[in-house]
Amino acid sequence: MIVVDGGWREMGTSVEKMAEGGEEDIPRDAKVVKTLLKSMNVDDYEPRVVHQFLELWYHYVVDVLTDAQVYSEHAGKSTIDSDDIKLSIQSKVNFSFSQPPPREVLLELARNRNKIPLPKSIAGPEIPLPPEQDTLISPNYQLAIPKKRSHPVEETEDDDEGVDPTPTPNPNPNASQDRRDLPQGTPQRVSFPIGAKRPR
């Protein structure tokens, strides 16, 4: 059984002592990290760097062992063996760390792409602009403004015989004619850019 939490707390206090200057109190894992940094020609670093590497290291080990335990339980085994750990590491490599494709694959993709000729420019010496719908100054939304419907007046017959049958003449007959000519219920669309400046 591997206990990580207890070692973690011990590692944290040891690294704090190491930061204070006690080189002999450094845990073995911190010495390994310092040796790795020295092998990469990194001589100038803060003591927190070692602590961060150890934290990353312990997180990775805990994740690998947790996944290995899941694989072991799925296989019906009572203990974790090396095959479970290898499978866990391989799944981490395949799904957690993305690796670029090989150089040969990239070269083949580049060759296939470069076989397609570029379109010939018909424009003159000025800089060709993209289509208007792709520019930043084009309207980027529309407002739908529905027209208000005028409800038709219902005519009711009155029982009173004394009502004058001749209607009163309309003072502006052209206005009602114009209203009848417009289709009812068609919305108007108004579009303008968001960042438009008001004229001063």
N, C-alpha and C positions, 0 to 999 in steps of 0.2 A: 504494500500500500504506500503510495507516494503522498506525502503531506506537503502541500504547496503553501498554504496560508501561514503556517508557523515559520517556515523558511523565509517567506516574504517579509514578515515583520522583522525577523532577524537581519535580513538583507538590508532593509531600510535603515535600521539603526547602525549597521556596520558601515554603510555608505556614508551616513552622516558623520560617523567618526573619521572615516577616510577623508571627508571634505575638511575636517578640522585639522588634519595633518598626521593622523596615526596610520602610517603605512603598514605596520605589522598586524593591524586589526582587520585588514581587508579580507573579505571572504574569497573562497576559491573562484567563484563565478565572476566576481569583479576583477580578479587577477586575469582571468581568461579574456574578459572584455578589453582590459588594458593592453594585453598582449596582442589582441586582434587590431586594436587601434594603432599600436606601435608598428605592426607588420604592414599596415596600409600607409605608413609614413605620416601619421597624424600625431604630432607631438604636443600641440597647443590646443587644449580643450578644457572646458569647465568640468568640475567634478560631477555636476548634474548629468552630463552626457553619459557617464558610466551608469548612473542610476536609471536613466531613460532606456538605455540598451538592455539592462537587466529586466526592467519592467516589460519591455517588448518580448524578451526572451521567455520570461515566465508566462506571459499571456499566451504565447504561441504553444508552449509545452502543455499548458492546461487545456487549450483547445484541441490539440492533437490527441491527448490522452482521453478527453471526454468523447471525442468521435470514435477513438479506438474501443472504448468501453461500449458504445452503442453498437458498433460492428460485432464485437464479441458477443453481446447479448443477443443480437439478431441471429448469429450463427449457432446459438445454443451452448456456448462455452462458458465455463464458470470463471475463467481467468483470461486476462489479456495476454496475447502472445505477440511475437514479432510480426506475424502476418497482418494482424489487426493494426499495428502501428504503421507498417508500410502502406497499407491501404488508406489509413487516415492521412498520412503525409502526402500520398499521391493525390488524394481528393483535394487537399489544401492547395497543392501546386496547380492542379487543373482548374479549380474554380475560384480560388482567392487571389492568386497572383496571375495577372494576364501577361503573357509573353508575346512579343512581336512575331509575326510570321517569318519564316526563313528568308534569307536574302534572295534565293533562287525564285521563290514564289513572288516576291515583290518585283524582281526584274521581269518576270513573265507578264505580270499584270501591267507593268509600265510599257512593255513592248506592244501588247494588245491595245492599250489605250493610245499609244502614239501612232498606230496604223491608221487611225481615223483622222482624215485631214481637217484642218481648221476651216471654218466657213470664210469665204472671201468677203472682204469688206466692200460694200457698194458705196458707202458714204464718202464724202469728200475729205479734205484735210482737217476738218473740225473733229472734235471728240464726239463719237456717237453716244447718244443717250439711250438708256434702257427704255422699254415701253412705259407709258405713263402710269399704268397700274402698279408698276414696281418702284416708282420713285417715292421719295419721302414727302414731296409737296402735293401729292394727289390726295383727294378726299379719302379718309379711311373709315368713314361710317356714314350712314344715311338716316335721316329723320323722316318718319312717316307721319304726315299731318292729315288726319281724316277731316273731311268737310262735315259740317253739321247738317244733318238732314232736316229739312223743313217738313213738319208733319202736315199732311193735307187736312184741311178743315172739313169736318163732316157736316153735311147739310141735313138739317132736321126739319121736318114739316111741322109747322105750328097749326094748332086747331083754330087760331084766331084768324078770322077773315079780314080784319081791319088792317093787316100789315101791308105796307106798300110793296107791290110785286116788283117794282123797278129798283135794281140795286144802285147804290151810290157810286158815282164814277170814281175811278182810281186816280189820284192826283199825279202819279208817276207810272204810266202803263208800261214803259220800256223796262223798268227794273224787274217787274214780275216776269216779263218775257225772257229777260236774260237768265233768271233763275231757272226757268223751265228748260232752257237750252242746255244747261250744264248737266252732265250725268251725275246722278246722286250716288254718294257713298264711295267715290273713287278717291283714294288718298293722294295727296301731293307729296313728292319727295324733294327734300332739300338736303344737299350735301355740301360740306365745307370741311377743311382741314382743322384738326384740333389746335395746332399751334399758330393759327392765323392771327395776324396782328390787326388791331382795329385801326382804321385810318384816323389821323389826327387833324 
